[in-house]
Amino acid sequence: GNVDSGYKLVMSCNELIFKTDEAMQDIYQILTEIYSAKFPELPSLVTDSFDYVRTVKLIGNKMDMTSVDLQSILPSALVM
């Protein structure tokens, strides 16, 4: 009855969370492989995969890092 449908909903949500996490890790791996040619030390500076993806998106193809406002997405301890 109602308990079974609630259980199925929780199980479905857990499966979606797992798949989303897997997809995020795949994207992170691809980005680190591609972006390492431009900024090889970035993964060691930005260790959280979500922050890394947002940082790469913000940096893009800019060559002058002084024009990039990383404080909007990273903790101040990481921004140099």
N, CA, C and O atoms as a DFTB+ gen file, in Angstrom:
320 C
 N C O
     1  1       0.791      -1.184       0.000
     2  2       0.000       0.000       0.000
     3  2       0.838       1.256       0.000
     4  3       1.788       1.400      -0.770
     5  1       0.467       2.147       0.872
     6  2       1.085       3.466       0.949
     7  2       2.548       3.377       1.379
     8  3       3.385       4.149       0.909
     9  1       2.858       2.423       2.283
    10  2       4.239       2.252       2.747
    11  2       5.120       1.776       1.602
    12  3       6.246       2.248       1.442
    13  1       4.605       0.836       0.801
    14  2       5.370       0.327      -0.343
    15  2       5.685       1.431      -1.343
    16  3       6.798       1.494      -1.863
    17  1       4.712       2.307      -1.618
    18  2       4.948       3.376      -2.587
    19  2       5.966       4.378      -2.041
    20  3       6.772       4.914      -2.801
    21  1       5.937       4.633      -0.740
    22  2       6.925       5.512      -0.126
    23  2       8.314       4.919      -0.196
    24  3       9.285       5.621      -0.476
    25  1       8.407       3.625       0.058
    26  2       9.686       2.925      -0.010
    27  2      10.233       2.963      -1.433
    28  3      11.419       3.220      -1.641
    29  1       9.364       2.706      -2.415
    30  2       9.786       2.736      -3.820
    31  2      10.270       4.123      -4.221
    32  3      11.234       4.255      -4.974
    33  1       9.601       5.152      -3.720
    34  2      10.007       6.520      -4.013
    35  2      11.389       6.813      -3.437
    36  3      12.227       7.408      -4.113
    37  1      11.632       6.404      -2.205
    38  2      12.941       6.603      -1.576
    39  2      14.022       5.847      -2.348
    40  3      15.107       6.382      -2.578
    41  1      13.738       4.628      -2.741
    42  2      14.703       3.837      -3.497
    43  2      14.988       4.474      -4.856
    44  3      16.137       4.494      -5.297
    45  1      13.974       4.986      -5.513
    46  2      14.158       5.659      -6.800
    47  2      15.003       6.911      -6.642
    48  3      15.872       7.186      -7.469
    49  1      14.752       7.668      -5.588
    50  2      15.537       8.880      -5.325
    51  2      16.994       8.534      -5.058
    52  3      17.892       9.215      -5.554
    53  1      17.237       7.496      -4.289
    54  2      18.608       7.059      -4.014
    55  2      19.332       6.662      -5.293
    56  3      20.509       6.974      -5.473
    57  1      18.623       5.975      -6.176
    58  2      19.216       5.562      -7.449
    59  2      19.558       6.785      -8.302
    60  3      20.618       6.825      -8.928
    61  1      18.679       7.770      -8.332
    62  2      18.943       8.990      -9.101
    63  2      20.133       9.758      -8.529
    64  3      20.943      10.297      -9.283
    65  1      20.240       9.809      -7.218
    66  2      21.377      10.481      -6.579
    67  2      22.679       9.773      -6.955
    68  3      23.674      10.426      -7.269
    69  1      22.670       8.464      -6.924
    70  2      23.846       7.688      -7.290
    71  2      24.236       7.937      -8.737
    72  3      25.413       8.145      -9.029
    73  1      23.268       7.919      -9.652
    74  2      23.543       8.155     -11.071
    75  2      24.050       9.574     -11.315
    76  3      24.940       9.788     -12.138
    77  1      23.485      10.535     -10.599
    78  2      23.925      11.923     -10.730
    79  2      25.365      12.071     -10.262
    80  3      26.163      12.752     -10.905
    81  1      25.696      11.440      -9.149
    82  2      27.059      11.489      -8.630
    83  2      28.038      10.847      -9.611
    84  3      29.127      11.375      -9.835
    85  1      27.658       9.722     -10.191
    86  2      28.505       9.063     -11.191
    87  2      28.728       9.976     -12.392
    88  3      29.852      10.097     -12.880
    89  1      27.663      10.618     -12.872
    90  2      27.778      11.514     -14.019
    91  2      28.685      12.695     -13.693
    92  3      29.488      13.112     -14.527
    93  1      28.559      13.231     -12.491
    94  2      29.401      14.360     -12.076
    95  2      30.871      13.940     -12.034
    96  3      31.741      14.702     -12.456
    97  1      31.153      12.755     -11.537
    98  2      32.532      12.270     -11.494
    99  2      33.084      12.051     -12.905
   100  3      34.258      12.312     -13.165
   101  1      32.231      11.570     -13.811
   102  2      32.649      11.396     -15.206
   103  2      32.995      12.746     -15.835
   104  3      34.012      12.876     -16.517
   105  1      32.150      13.742     -15.604
   106  2      32.395      15.085     -16.134
   107  2      33.692      15.643     -15.550
   108  3      34.498      16.229     -16.272
   109  1      33.890      15.463     -14.258
   110  2      35.113      15.936     -13.596
   111  2      36.347      15.292     -14.236
   112  3      37.321      15.983     -14.534
   113  1      36.311      13.983     -14.447
   114  2      37.441      13.277     -15.052
   115  2      37.749      13.817     -16.443
   116  3      38.908      14.069     -16.774
   117  1      36.714      13.994     -17.251
   118  2      36.900      14.501     -18.617
   119  2      37.481      15.911     -18.580
   120  3      38.415      16.224     -19.319
   121  1      36.923      16.759     -17.717
   122  2      37.413      18.136     -17.613
   123  2      38.862      18.187     -17.160
   124  3      39.649      18.957     -17.710
   125  1      39.232      17.382     -16.168
   126  2      40.620      17.418     -15.693
   127  2      41.579      16.947     -16.794
   128  3      42.683      17.475     -16.918
   129  1      41.166      15.968     -17.583
   130  2      42.009      15.502     -18.687
   131  2      42.181      16.593     -19.737
   132  3      43.293      16.845     -20.200
   133  1      41.087      17.233     -20.111
   134  2      41.128      18.265     -21.149
   135  2      41.816      19.531     -20.627
   136  3      42.679      20.092     -21.303
   137  1      41.440      19.973     -19.443
   138  2      41.895      21.261     -18.928
   139  2      43.301      21.222     -18.362
   140  3      43.896      22.275     -18.133
   141  1      43.854      20.025     -18.129
   142  2      45.191      19.933     -17.547
   143  2      46.258      20.512     -18.464
   144  3      47.320      20.918     -17.991
   145  1      45.998      20.558     -19.754
   146  2      46.957      21.168     -20.677
   147  2      47.075      22.669     -20.412
   148  3      48.158      23.235     -20.561
   149  1      45.989      23.313     -20.025
   150  2      45.991      24.747     -19.768
   151  2      46.417      25.069     -18.343
   152  3      47.175      26.013     -18.120
   153  1      45.935      24.294     -17.377
   154  2      46.127      24.632     -15.972
   155  2      46.343      23.332     -15.198
   156  3      45.446      22.896     -14.476
   157  1      47.535      22.692     -15.335
   158  2      47.761      21.366     -14.760
   159  2      47.653      21.300     -13.234
   160  3      47.333      20.244     -12.689
   161  1      47.913      22.404     -12.542
   162  2      47.871      22.372     -11.082
   163  2      46.482      22.644     -10.502
   164  3      46.307      22.583      -9.285
   165  1      45.510      22.937     -11.333
   166  2      44.171      23.276     -10.829
   167  2      43.533      22.170      -9.983
   168  3      42.958      22.491      -8.943
   169  1      43.598      20.897     -10.362
   170  2      42.979      19.861      -9.509
   171  2      43.571      19.783      -8.101
   172  3      42.875      19.413      -7.155
   173  1      44.843      20.126      -7.960
   174  2      45.433      20.102      -6.620
   175  2      45.049      21.344      -5.815
   176  3      45.088      21.326      -4.585
   177  1      44.680      22.418      -6.506
   178  2      44.251      23.641      -5.824
   179  2      42.766      23.613      -5.478
   180  3      42.357      24.039      -4.399
   181  1      41.971      23.104      -6.413
   182  2      40.515      23.020      -6.220
   183  2      40.168      21.535      -6.184
   184  3      39.981      20.906      -7.225
   185  1      40.085      20.983      -4.979
   186  2      39.946      19.533      -4.830
   187  2      38.507      19.031      -4.888
   188  3      38.281      17.853      -5.162
   189  1      37.539      19.896      -4.637
   190  2      36.137      19.497      -4.717
   191  2      35.713      19.482      -6.185
   192  3      35.894      20.475      -6.890
   193  1      35.154      18.372      -6.649
   194  2      34.832      18.231      -8.070
   195  2      33.800      19.258      -8.542
   196  3      33.906      19.764      -9.659
   197  1      32.817      19.568      -7.718
   198  2      31.806      20.559      -8.110
   199  2      32.440      21.940      -8.237
   200  3      32.169      22.663      -9.196
   201  1      33.281      22.309      -7.274
   202  2      33.982      23.592      -7.346
   203  2      34.913      23.636      -8.555
   204  3      35.056      24.678      -9.195
   205  1      35.542      22.510      -8.865
   206  2      36.438      22.443     -10.019
   207  2      35.677      22.733     -11.311
   208  3      36.131      23.521     -12.141
   209  1      34.528      22.098     -11.478
   210  2      33.726      22.299     -12.684
   211  2      33.307      23.764     -12.792
   212  3      33.403      24.358     -13.865
   213  1      32.844      24.345     -11.690
   214  2      32.435      25.757     -11.710
   215  2      33.621      26.667     -11.999
   216  3      33.471      27.674     -12.691
   217  1      34.800      26.329     -11.478
   218  2      35.993      27.138     -11.713
   219  2      36.405      27.088     -13.175
   220  3      36.717      28.121     -13.769
   221  1      36.408      25.897     -13.758
   222  2      36.754      25.753     -15.176
   223  2      35.764      26.527     -16.035
   224  3      36.159      27.181     -17.000
   225  1      34.501      26.457     -15.696
   226  2      33.481      27.196     -16.456
   227  2      33.762      28.696     -16.395
   228  3      33.647      29.393     -17.404
   229  1      34.124      29.185     -15.233
   230  2      34.386      30.617     -15.061
   231  2      35.676      31.042     -15.765
   232  3      35.712      32.099     -16.394
   233  1      36.727      30.241     -15.671
   234  2      38.000      30.586     -16.307
   235  2      37.878      30.504     -17.827
   236  3      38.353      31.380     -18.551
   237  1      37.238      29.441     -18.293
   238  2      37.084      29.279     -19.741
   239  2      38.425      29.278     -20.449
   240  3      39.333      28.540     -20.068
   241  1      38.552      30.099     -21.471
   242  2      39.794      30.178     -22.251
   243  2      40.602      31.428     -21.934
   244  3      41.528      31.775     -22.667
   245  1      40.258      32.100     -20.854
   246  2      40.983      33.320     -20.488
   247  2      42.442      32.985     -20.181
   248  3      42.737      31.979     -19.536
   249  1      43.327      33.822     -20.641
   250  2      44.750      33.638     -20.379
   251  2      45.202      34.493     -19.199
   252  3      46.165      34.142     -18.517
   253  1      44.527      35.600     -18.954
   254  2      44.877      36.496     -17.861
   255  2      43.991      36.176     -16.662
   256  3      42.821      36.556     -16.619
   257  1      44.569      35.467     -15.685
   258  2      43.793      35.032     -14.524
   259  2      43.398      36.192     -13.615
   260  3      42.501      36.041     -12.785
   261  1      44.048      37.347     -13.754
   262  2      43.687      38.490     -12.908
   263  2      42.309      39.031     -13.256
   264  3      41.696      39.742     -12.459
   265  1      41.821      38.694     -14.449
   266  2      40.502      39.176     -14.852
   267  2      39.369      38.236     -14.427
   268  3      38.199      38.515     -14.692
   269  1      39.712      37.134     -13.775
   270  2      38.718      36.139     -13.371
   271  2      38.383      36.323     -11.889
   272  3      39.272      36.280     -11.038
   273  1      37.108      36.527     -11.587
   274  2      36.669      36.714     -10.197
   275  2      36.307      35.372      -9.579
   276  3      35.146      34.964      -9.595
   277  1      37.313      34.686      -9.032
   278  2      37.095      33.377      -8.416
   279  2      36.439      33.479      -7.043
   280  3      35.916      32.488      -6.535
   281  1      36.462      34.653      -6.444
   282  2      35.871      34.814      -5.115
   283  2      34.364      34.592      -5.136
   284  3      33.759      34.332      -4.096
   285  1      33.762      34.693      -6.303
   286  2      32.319      34.478      -6.380
   287  2      31.938      33.003      -6.253
   288  3      30.782      32.683      -5.974
   289  1      32.916      32.096      -6.458
   290  2      32.583      30.669      -6.395
   291  2      33.469      29.859      -5.455
   292  3      33.092      28.754      -5.065
   293  1      34.639      30.382      -5.080
   294  2      35.554      29.630      -4.232
   295  2      35.740      30.295      -2.875
   296  3      35.595      31.512      -2.754
   297  1      36.060      29.504      -1.854
   298  2      36.381      30.091      -0.549
   299  2      37.611      30.991      -0.669
   300  3      38.500      30.729      -1.479
   301  1      37.656      32.026       0.120
   302  2      38.751      33.000       0.019
   303  2      40.118      32.368       0.265
   304  3      41.121      32.880      -0.232
   305  1      40.185      31.282       1.011
   306  2      41.458      30.612       1.269
   307  2      42.051      30.012      -0.008
   308  3      43.266      29.836      -0.099
   309  1      41.212      29.700      -0.990
   310  2      41.686      29.122      -2.241
   311  2      42.044      30.175      -3.274
   312  3      42.815      29.901      -4.193
   313  1      41.504      31.358      -3.140
   314  2      41.721      32.417      -4.126
   315  2      43.018      33.130      -3.773
   316  3      43.186      33.635      -2.662
   317  1      43.931      33.163      -4.736
   318  2      45.225      33.809      -4.493
   319  2      45.302      35.123      -5.213
   320  3      46.318      35.815      -5.129
